[in-house]
C-alpha cells in the first residue's frame, strides 16, 4: 500500500540539500565508472559500476593487498627473499614486452622490493615472482586472491592471475575496485603510501609511477590498467579537508583521455556530490490512517537517520513517499514499525528507512465496529 501524495515536511528537510537548478547530472565516456565516499563506503555515482569488467593491471591492487594481509597474519616478512624463475622472467620481464620491474632469472629480491615493483612499476614479473614464491603457482595464488576478495565482500571478483594480463573470466566490478582501494587505505595505511611514490628503481632500471592524478590536490593513489580488451582504466583516490573520495573509470580509448577524465571525475567527486544525513527529529511526516481504531490517525516518524548520497542537482527533484507494510489496523503500539520512507534521487537506487508509530491506538469495541461499518456503507465504501 503506497501513499504517493507529497510529503511536505519531509521535502522541507530535503530542501536543505538542494543545489542550484543549473547543476547537471554527470555523464562520462568511460564504459564503467564509480565515485565512492570512503568514510561511509557509499557509492555516490555509478555507471555500470556493479557489472563485472576486465580490470587489467588494476588487478595488482588485490595482489598487493593479499601480500599485505599475509604479512599482517605473520605468514610472510617484508625481508623474505624470493627467487625469480625463468617463467616469471619470460612472461613478465623484458622478453614479454609488458610492464616490468626488470627482474632477471635467479635474482632474489625481497618481498618489500617486489611490492614496490608491483605498486609503482606495475611489474608483471614482480607479481608472478610473488605468486610462485608464495603459493607455488600463479593459479593457486589467484585462487587465494579470489577467496580473500570474497571474504572481504568483493563478490564480483574472479581472479585467474596475479598480473591482470588478459584471461577469459578474469573480472571484478568498478564498485568492488573502489572498495578494494578503501580497504587498502583503511587496513594498511603504512603501505598505502607507497602508491603515491613518483618512481622506483630496480638496479639500473627506473620506472615512473603511471598514475596521472599524482600531483593533483590530495591525490595519493592508486593504480592504472590497460589492455586492448578493456581500454584504459584507473582507480584513483584523494583526500581533501579530511574527506576522502575514490574514483574508478575503465574503457577509455587513450592514455590521454584516461588522464583527462580521471581528473574531471576526481574534481566532480569533491565539488558535485554530497553525502547528507536526515535526522528523525528534522522530518515531520503526515499521520497515517488506522482502521478500527479509537483514533482514526496515528502519528509516525523515522525510526533511524537516513543517509542520502548523490549529485547535488539531484536533490532538487528528490521524490519521497511513505510505503506502508500493510493497511494499518488497530491495535497499534507506539514503536511498532508500520512502513518505510523511500527517497529517490536521479541516478541512484532508492534509499529507505523504517517508519514507526508514535502513539498507541487501541481497537474499538463491538458497537464501534458496527458504527464504522454502517458509516462505510453509507459513504459507499462498504465494498
N, C-alpha and C positions, 0 to 999 in steps of 0.2 A: 504494500500500500504506500503510495507516494503522495506527498504534499508538494506541489510544484509552484505554489504562489511565492512571490519574492519574500525572502526573509530579511526584512528591512533592517532590523537591528544587527543581524549578522553581517549584512553588507556594509553597515556603517563601520563595523570593526575592520572589515576588509579594505575600506577606503584609505585606511592608514598606510596601506601597502601599494597604493596606486601610483604609477609613473605617468609622465606626460603622454598625451594621446599621440604624439608624434613618434614615439618609440615603435620599432617594428620587431616582430618575432623573427629570429635569425634563420638563415639557411646556410648551407655550406656545400662546396663542391665535393667534399670528402664523401666516400661511399658509406663510411661508418664514423660517427663522432659522438663524443661524450664529454660533458663537463661535470665534475664531481666536487662537492664540498667535503673536504677531508674531515672536519671536526665532527660532522654528523653521519658521513657516509651517504648523504642524499645525492641522487643524480639530479642535477639542475637542468640538464639538457641531454637529449639522446636522439640520435638519428641512426636507427637500426643498431642501437647500442647493445641490445641483448642477443643479437644474431651472431653465432659463431663465425669467425673470419680467420683469414690467414695472417698471423702476426709477424711473420718474417723474424728479423733479429730482436724484436720486442720480446720474443721468447726468452732471451737471455736474462731478463728481469727475474724469471722463475728459476732459471739455472742458478743465478747468484743467490736468490732467496733460499733455495734448498740448502746450498752450502752454508749460508749464514745460520740456518736452523740447525744443521748438524754440528756446527761449531758451538752453538749455544747449548746443545744437548751433551756436549763433551765427546762426540764421536770423531771429531777432527780438531786439529790445531792449525792456526794460520802458518806456523813454521813447518808443518809437514811438507815433504817434498814428493813430487810425482814425476815419473819418467815419461818423456814424450815418445810415443810409439811411431813407427813408420806410417801406420794407418792415420793417426792424428795429423801427421805432417802432410801426407798425401791429400787428405780430404779437407784439411783446414789451414794448412800452411801456404807458403808461396806457390807451390805447384797447383793449388786448387783455383787460383785466380779469384778467390773470395776474400772477405775481410779476415785479416790475420794478425796475430801477435808477433809473428816472425820466428816461431819456435822451429827447431830442427831436431831430428831423431836423437835420442839419448840425452837431450837437455833435461835438467832436473829442477825446474822452477818450484818455488814454494806455493802453497795454496793462496797466500796473500798476493803473490805476484800474478798468479793465474787469474784471480778475481779482478785485479786491475786490468789485465788483458781482456777479460770478458766485458767489463763495465765501460771502460774508456776506449779501448781499441776495437771492441766488438769482434774479438778474435775467435774465429771458429775453431782454430786449433786449440786454444785455451779451453774452450767448452768441452771438446772431445777428450782432452787430457784429463780434465776433472771427472768427466763421466766414466771413462775407462778406469781411472785410478781409484775411484770411489766405489763403483758398482760392478766393475768387471767388463761391462759393455755399455755402449750408449743407449741401447734399447732398454736395459734394466734401469739405468739412471732416469730415462724418460718416464718409465712407469712410476718410479718413485716421485718424480716431479708431478705427474698427474694425480697420484694418490694424495700428496700433500696439498695440492691445489683444491681438491675436492674436500679434504678435511677442513680447509680454511674457508669453505663456502663458495669457491670459484667453480661452480658446477659445469660451466660451458667448456672448461679446459680439457683438451685431449692432446697431450704432447707425445710425439713419436721420436723426437731427437732433442738434443740439448742446445742446438745452434739456431733453429728456426729455418734452416735450409728446407727447400720445398719437399713435402711428403704428403701424399693424399690422406686427408683426415686429421692433419696437424692443425688444430684450431683453438681459438679462445675468443670470447666476445670483447668488445671495446669496454663495456662496463666492468668486466672482470679484470681487464688490464689496469683500469683506473683503480680498482680496489686493491690489486696487487701492488701498485705504486704506493697507495695509502698504507698498506700493511708494512711495506719496507720502511717507510718513514716512521711509522709508529713502533715497529718491533725492533728495528736495527738502526737507530739514528746515527750511531757511531760509524756504521758502514755506508749508510745512505749518502753521506757527504762525499764519498768517492765519485758519485755520479756527476758532481759539479767540477771535477778536476779538468783543466783545459787540455791536457795531453798526458801521454805516458810513453816511456821508452823501455824497450827490452833490448839490452846491449846497444848496438848502433842504430836500431830501428825505432823511430819515433812516429807515433800516430796521434793526430789531434782528435779531440772529442768531436763527434759529428753533430751533437745536439745544437741546432741553430738558435735555440732560445737562451742559451747561456750568455750572460751579459745584459739581458733584459731584466728590468727591475724585479728582484725577488726570485728569479728563476734559478733552480739548483738541480734539475734533473728532468727526465730520467733516461729515455732510450729511443733511438730511431730504429727503423726497419725498412727493408726494401727487397722485394722480389718482383720478377716480371708478372707473376700471378696475382700479387697483392697490391702493387703500386707502392708509392712512398707513404710510410706511416710514421707516427711519432706519439709517444707518451711523454707529456711534459708536466712539470709541477712547479709551483711558485708560492711564496709566502709574502704577503704584504699586510703590514699593520696587524700582525697576529692572525690573519686569515689565510688559510692555505686552500688553494684550488688546484685540481688536476684535470688536464685535458687529454683526450686521445683522439687522433684522427688517423684515417687509413684510406688508401685508394687514391691518393693524389698522383697526378700524372708526371710531375717532375720534382726534382730536389728543390728547385727554387719555389715552386708552388707550395710544396710542403712547408718550407720555411715561412713564407708569407702567410699562409692560412693558419699555421700554428701560432704565430704572433698575434694574428687577429682574434683567434679563439681564446687565447690567454687574456687578451685585453677585455674581451666581452665577458669572460668568466668573472672578472672583478667589477666591471663597470655596469653590466646589464642584467645580472642575475642577483636575486636576493633570496634569503632564507629567513622566514619570519615565523614567530610563534604566536598563536592566538590563545590567550589565556581564557579559561571558562568564565571568569568574572567579567571579561570585556565584551561578552556576547550575550545579548538578550534575545532569546528565542520565543516564538509565539506559542501560546498554550495549545495543548492538543486535546481533541475531543475524546471523552471517555463514555462508553456505553454502559448503561445500567449502573451508573454511579450516583452517589448522593450529591456530587458536584459534576457538572457537565464537562468541565475542562480541568486539566491538570497542568501546572507549570512544569517546564522541562529545562534542562541545562546541559552543557557539555560535561562529560564525566572526566575529561582529561585535556591537557593542552593539545592544540593541533599545530603540527609543524608543516608549513607550506613553503615550497620552493618553486621558483620559476623565473621566467623573464619578467622584468618589471612591467612591461606593457601588458602582459597577460593578466595582471591583477585587475586592470581596469574593467575587463569583461568577465571577471570570475563569476561562475554560476554556482549558486548554493541551493540545496534542497534538503528537507527533512525526509528521511525514508524510515517509516515505521516498520518494526519487525512483523507486526500484525495489527489488526484493528484493536484498539485499546478497549478492554472491558474490565470493569471493576470486579474484584478489589484490586487496587494498585497501591503498592507500598513505596514510601519515599526511598529513593536509592535504586529502585528497580530499573534495569535497562529497558527502554521502550523502543529504541531505534538508533539511528545514526545521522549525523550531519555530514553531507557529502559536498565537497568543494571541488569544482572542476576548472582548471586553467588550460588554456590552449597550449598544446604541445606536451602536456603532462597527463599521466594517468590520474584519475580522480583520487583525492585524499579524503579520508573519512575518519571520524572519531565517534565513539558511542555517546548517546544521549540518555540521560536518566531522569526519572520523575523527581520532582522537588517537593512533593507533598503526598500524604496518604489520601486515597479516595476509597471510601467504603462502598460496599454494594447496597443498592436499595432493596427494600423488603418486597414481599409479595404484592401488596397493593401498589407500591411504587412501580413495579414491573407492569402491572395491569394498566396503570395510567400511561406509562411510557408507550405501551403497545397501542393503546387507544389513540394517543397523540400521533403516533406514527401512521396509523390507519387514516385518521382524519386528514393528515397532511399529504397523504398519498404515497408515503414511504413504507408502507407495510409489506411490501414485497409483491 
